[in-house]
Amino acid sequence: MFELMIWGGVCLSLLGLAGLIWCIFRVARARRAGLQDDALRAVIQSVLPINMAAMFLSVIGLMLVVIGIILS
């Protein structure tokens, strides 16, 4: 039971990490493209909700891992 919680948390954390890496690459690509200030701000604003969701998934996943380890 707790192993499932741990591995589920690991999967959520890795999914969140992948989302964070995607956000980093997306903003870095936009910066390298030399966009104007308004265009760069629009890219960052479009990436922000995905970044927040990825952080949320990572935190929830790590919480599941810690709780699963403590309870097992």
C-alpha positions as a Markdown table, in Angstrom:
| # | Residue | x | y | z |
|---|---|---|---|---|
| 1 | Met | 0.0 | 0.0 | 0.0 |
| 2 | Phe | 2.7 | 2.5 | 1.0 |
| 3 | Glu | 4.9 | 1.4 | -1.8 |
| 4 | Leu | 2.2 | 2.5 | -4.2 |
| 5 | Met | 2.0 | 5.9 | -2.5 |
| 6 | Ile | 5.8 | 6.3 | -2.8 |
| 7 | Trp | 6.0 | 5.3 | -6.5 |
| 8 | Gly | 3.0 | 7.4 | -7.3 |
| 9 | Gly | 4.7 | 10.4 | -5.6 |
| 10 | Val | 7.8 | 9.7 | -7.6 |
| 11 | Cys | 5.9 | 9.7 | -10.8 |
| 12 | Leu | 4.1 | 13.0 | -9.9 |
| 13 | Ser | 7.5 | 14.5 | -9.0 |
| 14 | Leu | 9.1 | 13.5 | -12.2 |
| 15 | Leu | 6.1 | 14.8 | -14.2 |
| 16 | Gly | 6.4 | 18.1 | -12.4 |
| 17 | Leu | 10.1 | 18.2 | -13.0 |
| 18 | Ala | 9.6 | 17.6 | -16.7 |
| 19 | Gly | 7.1 | 20.5 | -16.8 |
| 20 | Leu | 9.6 | 22.7 | -15.1 |
| 21 | Ile | 12.3 | 21.8 | -17.5 |
| 22 | Trp | 9.9 | 22.5 | -20.4 |
| 23 | Cys | 9.2 | 25.9 | -19.0 |
| 24 | Ile | 12.9 | 26.7 | -18.7 |
| 25 | Phe | 13.6 | 25.7 | -22.2 |
| 26 | Arg | 10.6 | 27.6 | -23.6 |
| 27 | Val | 11.6 | 30.9 | -21.9 |
| 28 | Ala | 15.2 | 30.4 | -22.8 |
| 29 | Arg | 14.3 | 29.9 | -26.5 |
| 30 | Ala | 12.1 | 33.0 | -26.4 |
| 31 | Arg | 15.0 | 35.0 | -24.9 |
| 32 | Arg | 17.5 | 33.7 | -27.4 |
| 33 | Ala | 15.1 | 34.7 | -30.2 |
| 34 | Gly | 15.6 | 38.3 | -29.2 |
| 35 | Leu | 11.9 | 39.2 | -28.9 |
| 36 | Gln | 10.8 | 42.6 | -28.0 |
| 37 | Asp | 9.8 | 43.3 | -24.4 |
| 38 | Asp | 6.1 | 42.9 | -25.0 |
| 39 | Ala | 6.4 | 39.7 | -26.9 |
| 40 | Leu | 8.8 | 38.2 | -24.3 |
| 41 | Arg | 6.4 | 39.2 | -21.5 |
| 42 | Ala | 3.5 | 37.5 | -23.4 |
| 43 | Val | 5.6 | 34.2 | -23.7 |
| 44 | Ile | 6.4 | 34.4 | -20.0 |
| 45 | Gln | 2.8 | 35.0 | -19.1 |
| 46 | Ser | 1.7 | 32.0 | -21.2 |
| 47 | Val | 4.3 | 29.8 | -19.5 |
| 48 | Leu | 3.5 | 30.9 | -16.0 |
| 49 | Pro | 0.3 | 28.7 | -15.4 |
| 50 | Ile | 2.2 | 25.6 | -16.6 |
| 51 | Asn | 5.1 | 26.5 | -14.3 |
| 52 | Met | 2.8 | 26.8 | -11.3 |
| 53 | Ala | 1.1 | 23.5 | -12.1 |
| 54 | Ala | 4.4 | 21.8 | -12.5 |
| 55 | Met | 5.6 | 23.2 | -9.1 |
| 56 | Phe | 2.3 | 22.0 | -7.6 |
| 57 | Leu | 2.8 | 18.5 | -9.0 |
| 58 | Ser | 6.3 | 18.3 | -7.7 |
| 59 | Val | 5.4 | 19.4 | -4.2 |
| 60 | Ile | 2.4 | 17.0 | -4.0 |
| 61 | Gly | 4.6 | 14.2 | -5.3 |
| 62 | Leu | 7.3 | 14.9 | -2.8 |
| 63 | Met | 4.8 | 15.1 | 0.0 |
| 64 | Leu | 3.4 | 11.7 | -1.0 |
| 65 | Val | 6.9 | 10.2 | -1.0 |
| 66 | Val | 7.7 | 11.6 | 2.4 |
| 67 | Ile | 4.4 | 10.5 | 3.9 |
| 68 | Gly | 4.8 | 7.0 | 2.3 |
| 69 | Ile | 8.3 | 6.6 | 3.7 |
| 70 | Ile | 7.2 | 7.8 | 7.2 |
| 71 | Leu | 4.2 | 5.5 | 7.3 |
| 72 | Ser | 6.0 | 2.4 | 6.0 |
